[in-house]
């Protein structure tokens, strides 16, 4: 199961400070802010692609529906590992769609503040909708910083 909310509706629901601070708390506790390094998709292209994403993993489908309706993105579920486990849900928002969200939650973040600042820096220094770094080595500096932040 996967659901997506059209990005044209995101951020237009009149978000309150309470909702924004709640989202920050959810991401601080059950979320991650990460940069994935992917192999190039096209032949002849030797530069890797980088994908920045925010993901929340939780067992509450109600939380996923709230995230989806208030902030956009997608969510899906994973099968139970055994009959004793609950179904796990993943909510994800990626690349340029993250910037407005990161700027909203930055002042409320506690645990993952450095990851938020690194992600904002990365997104503000990419120039195209395909997220190519402005300089040849641009994203290569952000990726190791992200790895260092997440694995002290």
VENZI-V247340 format. One record per backbone hydrogen bond with DSSP energy under -0.5 kcal/mol. CO is the residue of the C=O (numbers start at 1). NH is the residue of the N-H. E is the energy in kcal/mol with one decimal. If there is no record, write none. Layout:
CO,NH,E  CO,NH,E
This chain:
1,77,-1.0  3,75,-1.8  5,73,-0.5  6,9,-1.7  7,10,-0.6  9,12,-1.5  16,20,-2.2  17,21,-2.7  18,22,-2.1  19,23,-2.4  20,24,-2.1  21,25,-2.0  22,26,-2.5  23,27,-2.7  24,28,-2.7  25,29,-1.9  26,30,-3.4  27,31,-1.3  30,57,-2.4  32,55,-2.4  34,53,-2.6  36,38,-0.6  36,51,-2.4  38,49,-2.2  42,45,-1.3  44,46,-0.7  49,38,-3.5  51,36,-3.2  52,95,-3.9  53,34,-2.5  54,93,-2.1  55,32,-2.3  56,91,-2.7  58,89,-3.2  59,61,-0.7  60,64,-1.5  61,65,-2.5  62,66,-2.1  63,67,-2.7  64,68,-2.7  65,69,-2.5  66,70,-2.3  67,71,-2.8  68,72,-1.4  70,11,-1.0  73,5,-1.6  74,92,-2.9  75,3,-2.2  76,90,-2.9  78,88,-1.0  82,85,-1.5  88,78,-2.8  89,58,-2.3  90,76,-2.0  91,56,-2.4  92,74,-2.6  93,54,-2.9  94,97,-1.4  95,98,-2.6  96,99,-0.8  96,100,-0.5  98,102,-3.0  99,103,-2.3  100,104,-1.5  101,105,-2.1  102,106,-1.6  105,108,-1.7  105,109,-1.0  106,109,-1.0  110,113,-0.6  112,116,-2.0  113,117,-2.5  114,118,-2.3  115,119,-2.4  116,120,-2.6  117,121,-2.3  118,122,-2.4  119,123,-2.7  120,124,-2.5  121,125,-0.9  122,125,-0.9  123,126,-1.1  125,134,-1.4  128,131,-1.9  132,127,-1.6  132,128,-0.6  135,138,-1.7  137,141,-1.0  138,141,-1.0  138,142,-0.9  139,143,-2.4  140,144,-1.0  141,145,-1.1  142,146,-2.5  143,147,-2.3  144,148,-2.7  145,149,-2.4  146,150,-2.1  147,151,-1.5
